[in-house]
Amino acid sequence: MSEETNQLLTPQDCLVALMVAVSASDETIRTAELVKIQNAVNMLPVFAEYDADRTNMVSQMVYDFFEQEDGLDALFGVVRDVLPARLSETAYALACDVAAADGSLAETELRLLEEIRYELNIDRLHAAAIERGARARHMV
């Protein structure tokens, strides 16, 4: 993706992209995951000024990345360029919530969460707390 494209993306686009990536990582986008993404975009303060219509464009960008050989690396490159560090834990929390939304965690989702932790430089202790919170919120 070009530098010009990165400048067209917002930090909120990056949050959406990571949520979509986690949902699509197991090659099955479940309704519960889509609802979780939609609710986050509609309800959370970080998305207060966000145009929810951009979600489809961002989703397509993620699918396009996933079709490329080094697409995940490219996606993380965009996220690192656009997402401010202050939103790294928010991004990880949203990704964990999407992963937990359907009540099960596929191995591919767990690997992607691990990669997100690494790419966003999330402290392991903070990550564990975020993961525990997501698990608690999605307990049945």
C-alpha positions in Angstrom: 0.0 0.0 0.0 1.4 3.4 -0.9 2.3 6.2 1.5 -0.5 8.3 -0.1 -3.0 5.6 0.9 -1.8 5.5 4.4 -2.5 9.2 4.7 -6.1 8.6 3.6 -6.6 6.2 6.5 -7.6 7.2 10.0 -6.6 5.6 13.3 -10.2 4.4 13.5 -9.8 2.7 10.1 -6.8 0.8 11.7 -8.9 -0.3 14.6 -11.6 -1.6 12.2 -9.0 -3.3 10.1 -7.6 -5.2 13.0 -11.0 -6.3 14.1 -11.9 -7.4 10.6 -8.5 -9.2 10.3 -9.2 -11.2 13.5 -12.6 -12.1 12.3 -11.4 -13.2 8.9 -8.3 -15.0 10.2 -10.0 -18.3 10.6 -11.6 -17.9 7.1 -15.1 -17.8 8.6 -16.6 -14.4 9.5 -19.2 -15.2 12.0 -22.3 -13.1 12.7 -21.4 -12.6 16.3 -18.0 -11.1 15.2 -19.7 -8.8 12.7 -22.1 -7.6 15.4 -19.2 -7.0 17.8 -17.5 -4.9 15.2 -20.6 -3.0 14.3 -21.4 -2.4 18.0 -17.9 -1.1 18.7 -18.1 1.3 15.8 -21.5 2.5 16.8 -21.0 2.8 20.5 -17.4 3.4 21.6 -16.1 6.9 22.2 -13.0 6.3 20.0 -15.4 6.1 17.0 -17.5 9.1 17.9 -16.4 11.1 14.8 -16.0 8.0 12.6 -18.0 7.6 9.4 -19.3 4.0 9.8 -19.8 3.8 6.1 -16.0 3.4 5.8 -16.2 0.0 7.4 -16.9 -1.7 4.1 -14.0 0.0 2.4 -11.6 -1.0 5.3 -13.0 -4.6 5.3 -12.3 -4.9 1.6 -8.7 -3.5 2.1 -8.1 -6.3 4.7 -9.5 -9.0 2.4 -7.2 -7.6 -0.4 -4.2 -7.8 2.0 -5.1 -11.4 3.0 -4.9 -12.4 -0.7 -1.3 -11.2 -1.0 1.7 -13.3 0.0 3.0 -10.8 2.5 -0.4 -9.1 3.1 -0.3 -9.5 6.9 3.0 -7.7 7.0 1.7 -5.0 4.8 -1.4 -4.6 7.0 0.8 -4.2 10.1 2.9 -1.7 8.2 -0.1 0.4 7.6 -1.3 0.1 11.2 2.1 1.0 12.6 2.2 4.1 10.3 -1.3 5.4 11.1 -2.3 4.2 14.6 -1.0 6.3 17.4 0.7 4.4 20.2 -1.9 5.7 22.7 -4.5 3.5 20.9 -2.4 0.3 20.8 -4.1 -1.2 23.9 -7.5 -0.1 22.5 -6.7 -1.9 19.3 -5.7 -5.1 21.1 -8.8 -5.0 23.4 -11.1 -4.6 20.3 -9.3 -7.5 18.6 -9.7 -9.7 21.7 -13.4 -8.8 21.9 -13.9 -9.8 18.3 -12.0 -13.1 18.7 -14.0 -13.9 21.8 -17.4 -12.9 20.4 -18.4 -16.3 19.0 -17.4 -18.2 22.1 -14.4 -20.0 20.7 -10.9 -19.1 19.7 -9.4 -20.8 16.6 -5.7 -21.4 16.5 -5.4 -18.8 13.7 -7.1 -16.2 15.8 -4.8 -16.9 18.7 -1.7 -16.6 16.4 -3.0 -13.3 15.0 -3.7 -11.9 18.5 -0.1 -12.9 19.4 1.2 -11.1 16.3 -0.9 -8.0 17.1 0.5 -8.0 20.6 4.0 -8.1 19.1 3.4 -5.5 16.3 1.7 -3.0 18.7 4.3 -3.6 21.4 1.8 -4.5 24.0 3.3 -5.4 27.4 2.7 -9.1 28.2 1.1 -8.3 31.6 -1.2 -5.6 30.0 -2.1 -8.1 27.3 -3.0 -10.7 29.8 -5.3 -8.3 31.6 -7.0 -7.3 28.3 -7.4 -10.9 27.4 -8.9 -11.8 30.8 -11.3 -8.9 30.4 -12.5 -10.1 27.0 -12.9 -13.6 28.3 -15.0 -12.3 31.3 -17.2 -10.2 29.0 -18.0 -13.1 26.7 -18.5 -15.8 29.3 -21.9 -17.6 29.0 
